[in-house]
Amino acid sequence: MFLAVFAVVFFIFMSAPSVRFATKVLPSYISFLLGVLAGAIYSDREIQKRHLYTSLLFLFPFFLNLNFYSSWVHFIEFGNISGKVDEKIHVPFEVQDINDNSLQNKDFEGKIVVFDFWFISCGPCWVKFPDLQKLHEKYKDSPQVEIYAVNRPMPKDKPNQLFNSIEEKGYTFPVLRGTQKVMDDFDIYVYPTIVVLDQEGNIAYMGKIEGVEEVIQKLSN
């Protein structure tokens, strides 16, 4: 069994596009392997205590279904389980708005800032944009909160396509042009990724959009 698990792990890490991706999908492959092994043991009536072994092998997939796997993926993708970032991390950055005005950290001082990092051909990004729009509509008149979609440039993007594509879909949240350096400095690995900056410009949250409103409310209070 251990040789089989080792072989699966070796195959995943050798064929995956990155170590980070391989680590993320590893539990799923191990779960599948253990399920096959449990079925083989259960069908072999010559194995003593086969019911016990089968039950033990199913414990790993069972725990995966108890929200463990989603927490694991969140940790691999965002570096945390809940999205909350306890360490004070201040990332210097520079982005451009639709009028080519440069915006830096100092332009957001004293505000709670929500950055939704995305790129044009990112399917999951477009799936989550309705949620971002709802968040924008709720806080658009708030002097404390600012919400932006920060675009990652891609080689095939047309000039101003990042702004036009959002407008064509009827979204009204503001869009900022990012750079690859911005993505690297914020350690953006998966898209979309939401980053919330507190009033001092430190990262307060990094993860999915579902946890953002709670963070905004806590920072506002």
WOGILIN-V850556 format. One record per backbone hydrogen bond with DSSP energy under -1.0 kcal/mol. CO is the residue of the C=O (numbers start at 1). NH is the residue of the N-H. If there is no record, write none. Layout:
CO | NH
CO | NH
This chain:
1 | 5
2 | 6
3 | 7
4 | 8
5 | 9
6 | 10
7 | 11
8 | 12
9 | 13
10 | 14
11 | 15
12 | 16
18 | 22
19 | 23
20 | 24
21 | 25
22 | 26
25 | 29
26 | 30
27 | 31
28 | 32
29 | 33
30 | 34
31 | 35
32 | 36
33 | 37
34 | 38
35 | 39
36 | 40
37 | 41
38 | 42
39 | 43
44 | 47
47 | 50
49 | 53
50 | 54
51 | 55
52 | 56
53 | 57
54 | 58
56 | 59
58 | 62
59 | 63
60 | 64
61 | 65
63 | 66
63 | 68
64 | 69
67 | 71
68 | 72
69 | 73
70 | 74
71 | 75
72 | 76
73 | 77
74 | 78
75 | 79
83 | 206
89 | 203
95 | 103
96 | 177
97 | 100
101 | 97
103 | 95
104 | 107
105 | 108
108 | 111
112 | 146
113 | 197
114 | 148
115 | 195
116 | 150
117 | 193
118 | 152
119 | 122
122 | 126
123 | 127
124 | 128
128 | 132
129 | 133
130 | 134
131 | 135
132 | 136
133 | 137
134 | 138
135 | 139
136 | 140
139 | 142
144 | 112
146 | 114
148 | 116
149 | 176
150 | 118
151 | 178
154 | 157
158 | 161
160 | 164
161 | 165
163 | 167
164 | 168
166 | 171
167 | 170
174 | 149
176 | 151
177 | 96
179 | 183
180 | 184
181 | 185
182 | 186
183 | 188
193 | 117
194 | 207
195 | 115
196 | 204
196 | 205
197 | 113
198 | 201
199 | 110
202 | 198
204 | 85
205 | 196
207 | 194
208 | 211
209 | 212
211 | 215
212 | 216
213 | 217
214 | 218
215 | 219
216 | 220
217 | 221
